[in-house]
């Protein structure tokens, strides 16, 4: 099955969006952490670099967002995998089964 030029462009845009989304998410996470702490890793500050504390609310929010994102990605990936499998392998399996049935039928007749 050929998707043509439109499909290739769409696949490229989806892949580019996925990559940029992850990069922006990482950047925002790091920037937010630095801004909330009010310190910088290198340079002037209130001395001593960053100190991290565990906040259950922040952890729960981040964990829930990651779980929702993973469920969304897995759900859509499963659909894409099924369509890929159907396009590339279903017809081959059906042909192989048909040949095997024809061979069995030929043996039974002869």
C-alpha positions in Angstrom: 0.0 0.0 0.0 1.5 3.3 -1.1 0.6 6.4 1.0 1.9 8.8 -1.6 3.4 12.2 -1.1 0.7 13.4 1.3 1.2 10.4 3.6 5.0 10.9 3.7 4.6 14.6 4.6 2.0 13.8 7.3 4.3 11.1 8.8 7.2 13.5 8.8 5.1 16.2 10.5 3.8 13.7 13.2 7.4 12.5 13.9 8.7 16.1 14.1 5.9 17.1 16.4 6.6 14.1 18.6 10.3 14.9 18.9 9.7 18.6 19.5 7.1 17.8 22.1 9.5 15.7 24.1 12.3 18.3 23.8 10.0 21.1 24.9 8.6 19.1 27.8 12.2 18.4 29.0 13.1 22.1 28.7 10.0 23.3 30.5 10.5 20.7 33.3 14.1 21.8 33.9 13.3 25.5 33.6 10.3 25.3 35.9 12.5 23.5 38.5 15.1 26.2 38.3 12.6 29.0 38.5 10.8 27.5 41.5 14.0 27.1 43.4 15.2 30.6 42.5 18.7 29.4 42.0 21.0 28.7 39.1 23.3 25.8 38.6 26.4 28.0 37.8 27.0 31.6 38.7 25.9 34.0 41.4 23.1 33.0 43.7 22.4 32.4 47.3 25.5 30.2 47.4 25.7 26.4 47.3 24.0 25.5 44.1 20.6 23.7 43.9 19.0 21.8 46.7 16.2 19.5 45.8 13.3 18.4 48.0 10.6 15.8 47.4 7.1 17.3 47.0 4.4 14.7 46.8 2.0 17.0 45.0 4.5 17.8 42.2 5.4 14.1 42.0 1.8 13.0 41.7 1.1 15.6 39.0 4.1 14.6 37.0 3.4 10.9 37.4 -0.2 11.3 36.4 0.7 13.3 33.4 3.2 10.7 32.3 0.7 7.9 32.8 -1.9 9.8 30.7 0.6 10.5 28.0 1.7 6.8 27.9 -1.9 5.5 27.8 -2.6 7.9 24.9 0.6 6.9 23.0 0.1 3.2 23.6 -3.5 3.4 22.5 -2.7 5.1 19.2 0.5 3.0 18.6 -1.5 -0.2 19.0 -4.0 1.0 16.4 -1.1 1.9 14.0 0.6 -1.4 14.7 -2.6 -3.3 13.9 -3.1 -1.4 10.6 0.6 -1.9 9.7 0.3 -5.6 10.4 -2.9 -5.9 8.4 -1.4 -4.1 5.5 1.8 -6.1 5.4 1.1 -9.5 6.8 -2.6 -10.4 6.7 -2.7 -10.9 3.0 0.5 -13.1 3.1 -0.9 -15.3 5.9 -4.2 -15.6 4.0 -2.4 -16.7 0.8 -0.3 -19.2 2.8 -3.4 -20.7 4.4 -5.1 -20.9 1.1 -2.2 -22.7 -0.5 -2.0 -25.1 2.5 -5.8 -25.8 2.2 -5.4 -26.4 -1.6 -2.5 -28.8 -0.9 -4.6 -30.7 1.6 -7.5 -30.8 -0.7 -5.3 -32.1 -3.5 -3.9 -34.9 -1.3 -7.4 -35.8 -0.2 -8.7 -36.1 -3.8 -5.7 -38.1 -5.0 
